[in-house]
Amino acid sequence: MFCSDDWEESKIEKPFVISECGTPAFLAGYEERYYEFGNTKGFSGYFEIEKWKASKINGDGGVDVTGAPMGLLAEGAGDLLVRSRPTDRLQLEIVIPAEGYLSFNWNKNGGSIFISLILNGQKKQIVSKRDKSGTFFSELLHEGDVFILEIENQGKLEQGLLLEELEFLTNALGVMERNWKAFNLEGANIRFSQFISIIRANLIDIVFPGNVKAVEKYSPNETGFPMLDTDGLFFTTTDRISIEKGACQFVLKWTDELIIEEERPVILRHWVVDDLKTDSVIKDTQKITLFTAEDLPPSLSKKSKDVNNSMNSVKEVNHLGF
């Protein structure tokens, strides 16, 4: 979904479920939670420790998935301390909610810990026995990828691994996770997640209103507000969102400057759009030419005469925006 103040439920596709045994299957509803992505680091938000599925593969090959193993300890500032016994392998698994990159720092307490990444079933070692500390930065991850960290202790003593400053780098503002429940007529039921990414808007997608000639009313309601183009195609218009009262992470302001040009009152409307997420600003000036000075409201009529008397020079800037 493109970021917007108003969500249209009709735009969000519902999952399709089918039973393996051929009997009809049905959705029974969902619970949802919104996770915002920002500048925070650590095992928090969507990546909080409780979201990771922890499995301990014991030395005899048995798998323990009864919950987070005792070797997982939350540290300060959202860090994670992993303690493992000799010959144990611990797997931490999470589903990636949106396109982006995952990074973290790591420090080992002991020289016999190996770390591997299992991404969608493909395993690759990322930390060897001789490494003591370092930084991991993933390849581009996609929504729905299964991301697994496998931590293996090949030593003879209990050892520790500290994972720090976990960060998810993405262009998405956040993600809505919907946990669905489905069932069939045979009594079987499942739960699964649906991710709805909220795409970040860019200032480059702002479309400013064009110049207007020979009009009687100069309010932005008549002459146009800046729009946010959600598909990046400027020859389509049905997808555009007005940012009259702000939209997404944008704040809109404007000022009006009154001049006289060829004996007609002209308003130069200076638009400013501020991106609160990046602290960036984009500006544009719209030229609005009125019929005559009589088309101005009383508050501006005298100012128009004053401009005439000053040889068409700029007289005053009127703050008509917010």
C-alpha positions in Angstrom: 0.0 0.0 0.0 1.1 3.5 -0.7 1.3 5.7 2.4 -2.0 7.6 2.8 -4.1 9.0 5.6 -7.0 6.9 4.5 -6.8 3.1 3.9 -9.1 1.6 1.4 -9.8 -2.0 2.5 -11.0 -2.9 -1.0 -7.4 -2.4 -2.3 -6.0 -5.1 0.0 -6.4 -8.5 -1.4 -7.5 -11.3 0.9 -5.5 -14.5 0.9 -6.8 -17.5 -1.0 -6.9 -20.8 1.0 -7.4 -24.3 -0.3 -7.4 -27.6 1.5 -4.8 -30.3 0.5 -7.4 -33.0 0.8 -9.7 -31.3 -1.7 -12.4 -30.2 0.7 -13.4 -26.5 0.9 -11.4 -24.2 3.1 -12.4 -20.9 4.7 -10.9 -17.8 6.3 -12.0 -17.3 9.9 -10.7 -13.8 10.4 -7.5 -12.1 11.4 -5.7 -10.1 14.1 -3.5 -7.3 12.9 -0.6 -5.2 14.3 1.2 -2.3 12.7 5.0 -2.1 13.0 6.7 1.2 12.1 10.2 1.2 10.7 12.5 4.0 11.7 16.0 4.8 13.0 15.8 2.5 16.0 18.3 -0.4 16.4 18.1 -3.6 18.4 15.7 -6.5 18.8 12.6 -4.4 19.0 9.4 -3.6 17.0 8.8 -6.3 14.4 12.2 -7.8 15.2 11.6 -8.1 19.0 13.0 -11.3 20.5 9.5 -12.8 20.9 9.0 -12.6 17.1 11.9 -15.0 16.4 11.2 -18.7 16.3 13.9 -20.4 18.3 14.8 -24.0 17.8 17.6 -25.9 19.6 19.1 -28.8 17.8 20.6 -30.9 20.5 23.8 -33.0 20.3 21.8 -36.1 19.6 20.1 -34.6 16.7 16.8 -33.9 18.5 15.0 -30.6 17.9 13.5 -28.6 20.7 10.8 -26.1 19.4 8.9 -25.7 22.7 9.8 -22.1 22.9 12.8 -19.8 23.3 15.7 -22.0 24.7 17.1 -20.9 28.0 20.3 -19.8 26.2 18.6 -16.6 24.9 19.0 -13.6 27.2 17.9 -10.1 26.4 20.5 -7.5 27.1 20.3 -3.7 27.4 19.5 -1.5 24.4 17.8 -4.4 22.6 20.8 -6.7 22.3 20.7 -10.4 22.4 23.1 -12.7 24.3 23.1 -16.4 23.1 24.6 -19.0 25.3 25.2 -22.5 23.9 26.4 -25.8 25.3 29.0 -28.0 23.6 27.7 -29.6 20.3 24.5 -27.7 20.4 23.1 -25.8 17.4 20.6 -23.0 17.9 18.4 -21.6 15.1 16.7 -18.2 15.2 14.1 -17.8 12.5 12.0 -14.9 11.3 10.0 -14.0 8.2 11.2 -10.8 6.5 8.2 -8.4 6.4 9.3 -6.1 3.5 12.0 -5.6 1.0 15.2 -4.4 2.7 18.5 -5.3 4.3 19.3 -6.7 7.8 22.5 -5.9 9.6 23.9 -6.5 13.1 27.2 -6.5 15.0 28.4 -9.6 16.8 30.9 -10.5 19.5 32.0 -14.0 20.6 33.0 -15.1 24.1 34.8 -18.2 23.1 36.6 -19.4 20.0 34.5 -22.3 18.9 31.3 -20.7 17.7 30.3 -20.8 14.1 27.4 -18.7 12.6 25.6 -19.6 9.4 22.8 -17.9 7.5 20.0 -20.1 6.1 18.0 -18.0 3.6 15.1 -19.7 2.0 16.7 -23.1 2.6 20.2 -22.1 1.3 22.9 -22.3 4.0 26.1 -20.2 4.0 28.6 -19.7 6.8 29.1 -16.1 7.8 31.3 -16.3 10.9 34.2 -18.8 11.2 36.0 -20.1 14.2 38.8 -17.6 14.0 36.6 -14.5 13.9 36.1 -12.8 17.2 33.8 -9.9 16.3 32.5 -8.2 13.2 29.5 -6.8 11.3 27.0 -8.7 9.2 25.1 -7.0 6.3 22.7 -9.1 4.3 22.0 -9.2 0.6 18.7 -7.7 -0.5 15.9 -9.4 1.3 12.3 -9.7 0.0 9.0 -9.8 1.7 8.3 -13.4 2.8 11.9 -14.6 2.8 12.6 -17.0 5.7 15.8 -15.7 7.5 17.5 -18.2 9.9 20.6 -17.6 11.9 22.2 -20.9 13.0 24.7 -20.7 15.9 26.8 -23.8 16.5 29.1 -24.6 19.4 31.9 -26.9 18.3 33.9 -26.5 21.5 34.0 -28.4 24.8 32.7 -25.6 27.0 29.6 -23.3 27.2 30.2 -20.2 25.1 28.4 -17.0 24.4 27.6 -14.8 21.4 26.3 -11.2 21.7 24.2 -9.8 18.8 24.1 -6.0 18.9 22.5 -3.1 17.0 20.2 -5.1 14.8 18.9 -2.8 12.1 16.4 -3.3 9.2 17.1 -0.9 6.3 14.1 -0.4 4.1 12.2 2.2 2.0 9.0 1.1 3.7 7.5 3.3 6.4 6.1 0.3 8.2 4.2 -3.0 7.7 0.8 -4.2 8.8 1.0 -7.9 9.8 -2.3 -9.7 9.7 -2.4 -13.1 11.4 -5.1 -15.1 9.6 -6.8 -18.3 10.8 -8.2 -20.7 8.2 -10.1 -24.0 8.5 -11.7 -26.8 6.5 -14.7 -29.0 6.9 -12.5 -31.8 8.2 -11.7 -29.8 11.3 -8.1 -28.9 10.4 -7.0 -25.3 10.9 -3.9 -23.2 10.3 -2.6 -19.8 11.1 -0.4 -17.7 8.7 0.7 -14.1 8.3 0.0 -11.6 5.6 2.2 -8.5 5.2 1.0 -5.2 3.9 3.9 -2.9 3.3 3.4 0.9 3.6 5.6 2.4 0.9 7.5 5.5 1.6 6.7 8.5 -0.5 9.4 10.6 -2.1 9.5 14.4 -2.8 10.2 13.6 -6.4 6.6 12.3 -6.7 5.1 15.7 -5.7 3.2 17.3 -8.6 2.6 21.0 -8.2 -0.4 22.8 -9.7 0.2 24.7 -12.9 -0.2 28.4 -13.6 -3.7 29.8 -13.9 -4.9 32.7 -16.0 -8.0 34.9 -16.0 -9.7 33.5 -12.9 -12.0 35.2 -10.4 -11.1 33.1 -7.3 -7.6 32.5 -6.2 -8.2 30.0 -3.3 -6.2 26.8 -3.6 -9.5 25.0 -3.6 -10.1 26.7 -7.0 -6.5 26.8 -8.4 -5.3 23.5 -7.1 -3.2 22.0 -4.3 0.0 20.0 -4.8 -0.6 16.3 -5.4 1.3 13.1 -4.5 1.7 10.8 -7.6 1.6 7.3 -6.2 2.5 5.3 -9.4 5.3 7.5 -10.7 3.5 8.0 -14.0 2.8 11.6 -14.7 0.4 10.9 -17.5 -2.0 9.1 -15.1 -4.0 11.1 -12.6 -6.5 8.8 -10.9 -3.8 7.6 -8.5 -2.9 11.0 -7.1 -3.4 12.0 -3.5 -4.0 15.6 -2.4 -1.7 16.8 0.3 -4.0 19.7 1.2 -3.8 18.9 4.9 -0.5 17.0 4.6 -0.1 13.3 3.6 2.2 10.6 4.5 5.3 12.2 6.1 4.8 15.5 4.2 3.8 18.9 5.6 2.5 21.6 3.2 2.9 25.3 3.5 2.5 28.3 1.2 2.7 32.1 1.0 1.1 34.5 -1.5 2.9 37.4 -3.1 0.9 40.1 -4.8 2.3 41.9 -7.9 0.8 43.8 -10.9 1.7 42.6 -14.3 0.3 44.2 -17.5 -2.2 46.1 -15.4 -3.6 42.9 -13.9 -3.2 41.6 -10.3 -1.1 38.5 -10.2 -0.6 36.3 -7.2 2.7 34.4 -7.0 1.9 31.4 -4.7 5.1 29.9 -3.2 4.6 26.3 -2.3 6.8 24.5 0.2 6.6 20.7 0.9 8.6 19.5 3.9 9.5 15.8 4.2 9.6 15.1 8.0 11.4 11.8 7.6 14.4 13.1 5.6 14.3 16.8 6.6 14.3 17.6 2.9 12.2 20.4 1.3 10.9 21.0 -2.2 9.6 24.4 -3.5 7.6 25.7 -6.4 5.9 28.9 -7.5 2.5 29.0 -9.1 1.4 32.1 -11.0 -2.3 33.0 -10.7 -3.5 35.9 -13.0 -6.8 37.5 -12.0 -9.3 39.3 -14.3 -9.1 42.7 -12.5 -8.4 44.2 -9.1 -12.1 43.9 -8.5 -11.7 40.2 -8.3 -9.6 40.6 -5.2 -11.3 40.4 -1.7 -11.4 43.7 0.3 -8.3 42.6 2.3 -6.2 42.6 -0.9 -7.9 45.3 -3.0 -6.1 48.2 -1.4 -2.8 46.4 -1.6 -3.4 46.0 -5.3 -3.9 49.8 -5.7 -0.7 50.4 -3.6 1.2 48.1 -6.0 -0.1 50.1 -9.0 1.1 53.3 -7.3 4.6 51.9 -6.8 5.3 51.3 -10.5 4.4 47.6 -10.5 7.0 46.7 -7.9 6.3 44.0 -5.3 4.5 45.5 -2.4 3.8 42.8 0.2 3.9 39.1 1.0 0.6 37.8 2.3 0.8 34.7 4.5 -2.4 32.9 3.4 -1.2 29.4 4.0 -0.6 27.6 7.3 
